[in-house]
Amino acid sequence: MLDLRILVGTQTGIAQLVAQEIELRLDDGDTRVKTSLMEDVDLTVFDGGGLFLICTSTYGQGDVPDSAKTFYEDLLQTRPDLSGVRYGLIGLGDKGTHAATFCFAAKKFDKVLGELGAIRIGEPLFNDSNMNLPEDEAAEWVEGWIRLCREEVGET
Ligand SMILES: Cc1cc2nc3c(=O)[nH]c(=O)nc-3n(C[C@H](O)[C@H](O)[C@H](O)COP(=O)(O)O)c2cc1C
């Protein structure tokens, strides 16, 4: 059984829809998935390490969405050792309107998690909502990603 925790940063709920779609896809008896909004957790979520999927949109001008702000700022300030953390990354954005800051919030999480010793599994998915429906693209992406996780993390 592989345990996966999805951490969602969202402004209008689309990233949460994406997480729900992923839960449906992975709910096959081999993977146990728990999803939380970043506003509902604190950094203790990383205690003991484990496998995480960061799923966040970008707002303002390349900012993390409001629901992710406290969690992100805590990471920057507290700087815990996350060497036991493995993670995947899904960014939601809009390249047409926000080309210069496309998926910056996801990229910011990627940067700080890496600095704190967490190891990313696989390439991120950066969804451009003009091109592909986020929930459809994520559902397809996660099939390959979870295979990689099984290879790299193994099952518990
Ligand atoms: C006011 C506003 C600002 C945005 N800023 C960015 C941005 O800087 N970069 C980006 O890639 N997308 C940006 N977006 C696009 C959103 O990230 C995208 O629509 C996303 O799918 C919303 O997901 P959510 O409902 O989970 O928040 C912005 C959207 C709005 C409405």
The ligand as a Gaussian input file, in Angstrom:
#p B3LYP/6-31G(d) Opt

LIG

0 1
 C       -6.506000      37.425000     -10.806000
 C       -5.821000      36.207000     -11.375000
 C       -4.442000      36.144000     -11.345000
 C       -3.760000      35.034000     -11.888000
 N       -2.382000      35.012000     -11.915000
 C       -1.745000      33.975000     -12.515000
 C       -0.319000      33.967000     -12.625000
 O        0.378000      34.891000     -12.192000
 N        0.275000      32.893000     -13.239000
 C       -0.456000      31.841000     -13.747000
 O        0.136000      30.921000     -14.294000
 N       -1.824000      31.825000     -13.640000
 C       -2.481000      32.855000     -13.046000
 N       -3.855000      32.834000     -12.950000
 C       -4.605000      31.680000     -13.472000
 C       -5.033000      30.660000     -12.388000
 O       -3.926000      30.135000     -11.678000
 C       -5.801000      29.514000     -13.066000
 O       -6.994000      30.032000     -13.586000
 C       -6.087000      28.329000     -12.170000
 O       -6.651000      27.282000     -12.942000
 C       -7.047000      28.658000     -11.022000
 O       -7.120000      27.540000     -10.143000
 P       -7.799000      27.621000      -8.677000
 O       -9.288000      27.716000      -8.871000
 O       -7.438000      26.307000      -8.039000
 O       -7.249000      28.762000      -7.926000
 C       -4.526000      33.938000     -12.425000
 C       -5.934000      34.008000     -12.412000
 C       -6.581000      35.130000     -11.906000
 C       -8.093000      35.159000     -11.931000

